[in-house]
Amino acid sequence: MTVEARQERAAAWFRTLRDRFCAAFEALEDAHEGGFGAPGRFERTIWKRPTEDGGDGGGGEMSIMKGRVFEKVGVNFSAVHGAFSPEFRDRIPGAADDPRFWASGISVVAHLCSPLVPAMHMNTRFIVTTKAWFGGGGDLTPIYPDADAAARLHGALEAACDAYDPACYARFREACDRYFFLPHRDEPRGAGGIFYDNLGSGDWEADFAFTQGVGRAVLEAYPEIVRERMAAPWTEEQRAHQLVRRGRYVEFNLLYDRGTEFGLRTGGNVEAILMSLPPMVAWP
Amino acid sequence: MTVEARQERAAAWFRTLRDRFCAAFEALEDAHEGGFGAPGRFERTIWKRPTEDGGDGGGGEMSIMKGRVFEKVGVNFSAVHGAFSPEFRDRIPGAADDPRFWASGISVVAHLCSPLVPAMHMNTRFIVTTKAWFGGGGDLTPIYPDADAAARLHGALEAACDAYDPACYARFREACDRYFFLPHRDEPRGAGGIFYDNLGSGDWEADFAFTQGVGRAVLEAYPEIVRERMAAPWTEEQRAHQLVRRGRYVEFNLLYDRGTEFGLRTGGNVEAILMSLPPMVAWP
């Protein structure tokens, strides 16, 4: 199979997964009958990426919903191509000699109205330079410790890992714990999940199936976590705590997240990159 | 005069200036008779900085007020000493051969209840390695463009500069515009002010007098700016806009501010460093 065919299949999957996440989240908005206001619906914004010389560099589709379950949830799909600027060529596998790249991915970030429902982040991507690899992961950020939710997301991700390589879950889980960590506060961002990058085993079909499996695992586990918790009443005090915890989320994303830094420094779409930031945050 | 005597005089001035800022801001709380709730008062927290080997590394005094004029205002004084870790020695003037340092400073960050009153930041410091220099500046961040407020702060800072070196205002003003800029949004953080660093002209008395002048200029100009605007009524829409603009402030401080990065990476006091972040912020 040509690399172009692989790109087409990967991008088509990310779009399909995007549609499924949006449908699952809108269904939760409908199901939350005690909710305040009408059920939320995604609004989609298309953006184009001009290449460095003003040509067609692809673009993306940003889907954002502000609802009665999801205070703000974004589901971004993108498929872009171009050439890395000199400062990035040495940092990207396979880009030192030929700076051209192609990249497609999906990114999901959910911030909930209820402080009793964990926030969630999932991102998977396929990147092609003179090399080609998958990367991504999924992780949970409960406002209050939630062992049940963490165990269920971890269980789903572990199953997806085991179907690919029984040794990889422990490694990807540890990579997630290491990555989503705030050194200045000596605390993790959340309850972990998995994180992987530069995945190019030589068996593209297996790597692609794994990446699909990660998306499916989060899609199966997370909406159920939300559904079971979204109707529970919460207090003003819990809401205030949620806004403070969200501050940690912002600190991580702006101080440490490599994807955010990379996106902002390579002229990515600012609104799509910063879609991850919570709708309301406090540093009291 | 010995360097110890200079350190003592600089630190004593930063403390004095801290007291004057706190008094001026509390006076505004008292003067805001139409205000909601009791006038705010500063609360002070003392923190100690252990050195790298667990010894006495000095510390600081963090004064924070949450009032009816100032939604959150912090006035930090610190005087610390120790030794730079190897990764920082090459980045700090005079630290390559001898990593020991002494540093004292004052930092003021004001976020107002009213979206019609500009936020303000001022910081001055004296740093000693094998070299010794002053740094700092002051700048204004209006939520809505406010030419009068900007002109008044700039005028006061220009007068302080002119008393030191008539050529320096233009240079320090431009440095401020360059520094407080968000490249990813292609927009300035605010209305500017002045910014200077590595100021060691050889005439310590003159450099010190200038740094005192910068503090006095902000202390004279800013409370008047607040006083004239604090009673004006504002709308919910203006408040919502304020929370969005504060997001830009957070983006700058966490993505680009060198002082924040430096403080967090050198084990500074996290609460004191992140005191600059606004009390309530939105990324809607």
Boltz contact constraints between the chains, C-beta under 6 A:
constraints:
  - contact:
      token1: [A, 184]
      token2: [B, 264]
      max_distance: 6.0
  - contact:
      token1: [A, 184]
      token2: [B, 270]
      max_distance: 6.0
  - contact:
      token1: [A, 254]
      token2: [B, 254]
      max_distance: 6.0
  - contact:
      token1: [A, 254]
      token2: [B, 255]
      max_distance: 6.0
  - contact:
      token1: [A, 255]
      token2: [B, 254]
      max_distance: 6.0
  - contact:
      token1: [A, 264]
      token2: [B, 184]
      max_distance: 6.0
  - contact:
      token1: [A, 270]
      token2: [B, 184]
      max_distance: 6.0
  - contact:
      token1: [A, 277]
      token2: [B, 283]
      max_distance: 6.0
  - contact:
      token1: [A, 279]
      token2: [B, 284]
      max_distance: 6.0
  - contact:
      token1: [A, 280]
      token2: [B, 282]
      max_distance: 6.0
  - contact:
      token1: [A, 281]
      token2: [B, 281]
      max_distance: 6.0
  - contact:
      token1: [A, 282]
      token2: [B, 280]
      max_distance: 6.0
  - contact:
      token1: [A, 283]
      token2: [B, 277]
      max_distance: 6.0
  - contact:
      token1: [A, 284]
      token2: [B, 279]
      max_distance: 6.0
